[in-house]
Amino acid sequence: MTRELICIGCPMGCELTVEVENGKAVSVTGNTCGIGKKYAGTEVSAPTRMVTTTVMADNGKPVPVKTRTAVPKEKISDVVRAVKSTVIKLPVRIGDTAVENAADTGVDVIVTKNAG
């Protein structure tokens, strides 16, 4: 089976052709760097994404956050729901944990802007 992908690993946006056997990438063409090959392998076997959103602070204003690492693609909605059901206490600093183990992914959601 062949899959066509656009790499999201860097700004180049390479058009990848991935040969897939038994749910794994066996060859990747079209990438201009090693990131494309790694991205293709993950994308066909266990796709993941970083999640960026906002969490509400106790002053009623949103604070930007993101997952510390990528989460399984099928868990994105669950992670967003976990964040949206949270209110954080100010002050917070970049890197502070806003939500621990979001949606049982093992990944924390962290603050990306100082607030309060």
N, C-alpha and C positions, 0 to 999 in steps of 0.2 A: 504494500500500500504506500502511496505517496501523499504527503501533506505539504501544502504551500503555506508558509508563515511569513509574517513581517516581524523581524527581530525588534524587541523593545529594550534590549540590553544597553544600548548606547544611542546617541542621536543620529547615527547613520541610517537606521531603519532598513537594514538589508533585507532583500527578498530571498527567503530561504526555501530550498527544496529539501524535504526530509524523507528519506526512505525509512519506513517503519516496519518492523517485524516483531511479532509477539509483544506489542505495546512498547517497544523500545526503538530509539533512533539507531539505525545501523550505518547511515551515511547522511552527511549534511553538505550541501553545496550552496553557494551564493553569499556566504558570510565573508566579511573582510577582516574579521578578527576572531579570536578565540571565544569571545563572549557569545557570538552567534551559535557556535557549536554547543556550548554549555546550555544556552537558552533553549535551543531546539530539543536537546535531550530531556530537559525538565518539562518542557511544554507538552511533549507527546506522552510522557509517562506519569507525571504528577505536577500539573501546572500550579504555580503559586503567584501571588501578587502582594505588593506592599499596599496597605490601606491608609489613605489619608482622609481625615475628616475633622470635625470639631467636637469638643466636649463642652458641656455647659459648666460654667463656674458658679460659685455660690453668690456672685454679684449679678447673676442673670445674663452675663455676656459669654459668648463662645470663645474657646481657646483652641488653637490648632494643635492637632495630634497626628501621630502616625504609628503604625506597628513597628516594633523594634526590628523585626525581620519579616520576610514574606510569609504569608499564610496560605494554606490550601485554597485554591480558587473557589471551591464549593462552600467555603466557610466565610466568605466575604460578608454576606448579608448578616450572618450571625454575629460577626465581629462588630459591624456597624450598629446592630441592635444593642449589643452590650455597651458600646460607647454612649449611644444616645440615651440609655437608661441610667447613666452615671452623672453625678454632679460633683465636681472637684472643689476642694477648699483652697482658696488663695492665701498666700502667694504660692506660685509655682515657678520653676526654672526649667530651662531647656534640659531635656533628658530625664526629668522627674517622671515617675510612673503614674499614669492616670488610671489605667485599668490593668490589673494583673491577670495573666492567663486568660485573655479575652476569648470567650466562647469555647473554653477548654481546648485551645489550640497550642498551649504552651508558650504563647507569644504575648508579651506585654505591649500595651499601647502607651507611648511616651509623648510628653509635651514637646512641642517644637518652637515655642515662643515664650519668653519670660512674660509673666502676667501677675498683676496685683502688687 
